Structure formats: structure tokens, C-alpha cells
């Protein structure tokens, strides 16, 4: 089928990739210099954390083979599994927020204009997200420091030592989420108030040329 015929048979005349691009342009917030720097740093951390899942899979395979092929279970390997999986998940949360890939369950928000969505984002970040993250970080830092001071280890006889490391990662993840929320807040204020000054995206530059 030729391109004109395809458009004639399709009432919308759009390929799936074109629809996705259209939706992306409709919902994307403008970038700013500070948010761009924050997003780049968080993307680096998030992508690095994603490689930890390969280690998680390798540890799981090692534990399963050891248990069922050689009859040797390992508490150490079992704890490594959830330590590594937890760290990978926690360190990827902030990056996911910068790309707006967290699951949203809404009926009204997606039908609103971009400015209306931005106002909802602004109020949600200021009144809900940042206060929650601030309280969580405030509670987690002493929790991790106490674990470090006590030299906390696994309660299992053959478990891992340095339990404070995982608790420190939890605190770090909340700190990174605060940076991600601030980045998104800057993008929202750039759209609503023109501050910080928005910068042209790569797509916009391509369209202009």
C-alpha cells in the first residue's frame, strides 16, 4: 500500500510512532539550563543503577544452581539478591521521575491543556511531593547514621555485614528524588512564568531549521 493509500484508509493518517511523537510534544515541559544539568546527572546515576540488575540476575542464577544442583543453600547470596535489587530500584526512582515514567492513574489530568497540567504539577510538587520527600529524608538520615554507629549487620548467622549501606542508599534515593522534583518544578515554572528561561529542545531546533 502506498503512502497516499495508507493515509486514505486511515482516518487519522498517522503511524503509531507519529501518534507517540504527537502525544510527547503535547505533554512535554520545556527544559531549562538548571533542570537540564540535574536531569543529566540523575540520568547518569539511573542508567548506572540499571546495570545492577544484571548482577541481580547473576546472583539469583548462582543461588538457584547452588541450591538445586548441588544442594547448597546460601543465606549470603539470598541477602545479596534483595540488597542489590533494592539498591537498583531505589537509585532509579529519581531518573524515572525526570522522564515522567512513573505510573499515573488519572481520568481528568490527561484531558487538560498543557498549562492546566502544569498548574496541577506545580501544586502537587510544592504541597505534596517535596514535603513528603523532605520528611522522609529527615527521618532516614539519622536511621542510617544510627545503623552505621552500631555497626549493624544481618541477624542471620551467615548474613551480610554493613547493613547501614542499604539504609544509606534509601536516604540517598530520597535526596535524589528531591533533586528530580526540583528539576521538574523548574520546568513547570518555566512554562507557567517564563522563569528560569526555557531553552529550545533538540526537536524544536530541528523544526526551526
Buried (B, 14 or more C-beta within 10 A) or exposed (E): EEEEEEBEEEEEEEEEEEEEEEEEEEEBBBBBEBBBEBBEBBBEBBEEBEEBBEBBEEBBEBBEEBBEEEEEEBBBBBBBBEBBBBBBBBBBBBBBBBEBEEEEEEEEBEEEEEEEBBBBBBEBBEEEBBEEBEEBBEEBBEBBBEBBEEEBEBEEEEBBEBBBBBBBBBBBBBBBBBBBBBBBBBBBBBBBEEEBEBBEBEEBEEEEE
